[in-house]
Amino acid sequence: MTDRPVAIDLSLAEEPLATSGESDTFQLDQVLTIGVGHLTHDIFTAFLAPLLPLIQTRLGLGYAMAGSLAIFAQLPSLLNPFIGYMADRVSVRYFVILAPGVSATLYSLIGLAPSYAALAILLFAAGISIAAFHAPAPAMVAKVSGPRVGTGMSVFMASGELARAIGPIFAVAGVAWFGLEGIWRLAVLGWLVSAFLFVRLRRVPATPRTPGNSDMADFWHTARRVFPSLTWLVSGRIFMLAAVTTYLPIYMSDEREAGLWMAAAALTILEAAGVAGALLAGTLSDRLGRKRVLLVLMSVAPLLLFAFVSGPEWLAVPLLVALGFTAISPQPVLLALVQDQFPRNRALANGTFLAISFVVRAAGIWLVGVIADSYGLNSAFAFSAFFALFSIPSVFLLPSKEVE
């Protein structure tokens, strides 16, 4: 690629996306296989939020301290660009294959952690496994999605959202069956799926078609064009997500006086709606354009969060459904946009995007917790919705088509 000036496109018009995937066709079976791995992996990584009310009581933690536990699982996301850089050059398929078993084991040990420090170390180790899975997996999906990268990302992200819908109920059921200290028994599911992935993916290419075809100068040229506006957008969106995913069970328990099952069910409703949204959003973005879909979702979701916080009790469930459908569904569109823009450095670009997302999420979790400790969860949720509205102009600054 030659270095040339790039004009900022402030319109929402988008040209058809060029394709540069490893496959010329959409390989549904392989996309679904990776989706099964994502589903199982994220079922276990969804354990923390629904168990926070129990952990908060057990360890005597405030909102910020309890919520900050999620940050320890986010810190290893700083490794995502390095893992992605490796994935563009050498095969890291075994990261994807083994991560469900490893993450399941570490998250299932939450109930045995005797202190805040021990739990933080456990979650940090789990975060390394999370990073090892999420940096290369979307690039693998893109390779087997052919010209339908948005659809592939929709399936991939929908499996993750379905996991976060199932995970809270699975975690609470595990506590009911075995007690908090006994949920380690659930980890066997993760290892069974890792065995399945080994059979299905051990021969799937996890490196570029031509080894060494990734050009760092090309990457940085495009990164300077893409990531500033993308970071602005992600900041607003993820602060809102930090509130409604990490703190929703505590919010339902403290502000709405719901029991443990009902608090977990609220998170399940939110995430289940996110499954439908994720499936639809990426596919629509293949047809209507990434920017158009993002603009609609980013405009509607904050307003729904305002309505959820201030609305009557009888509207809580419909608003959770609508909020999950709009607030969660931009992720496959964003992942597809990153894959479009970096056809020669897909895993590196994905790892960089995830690192930015996770760092912003960690800051969002902490800040929402601090506001909640000082002013209450209602105010913290309202602040996160207000902050999300300020990210809307960033949509107009996003690139409109794949870099040639």
PyMOL commands that set and color helices and strands:
alter all, ss='L'
color gray80, all
select helices_A, chain A and resi 28-45+48-59+63-87+93-108+110-112+116-134+137-143+149-178+180-201+216-246+248-254+260-288+290-310+313-327+330-341+346-375+377-389+394-397
alter helices_A, ss='H'
color red, helices_A
deselect
rebuild
show_as cartoon
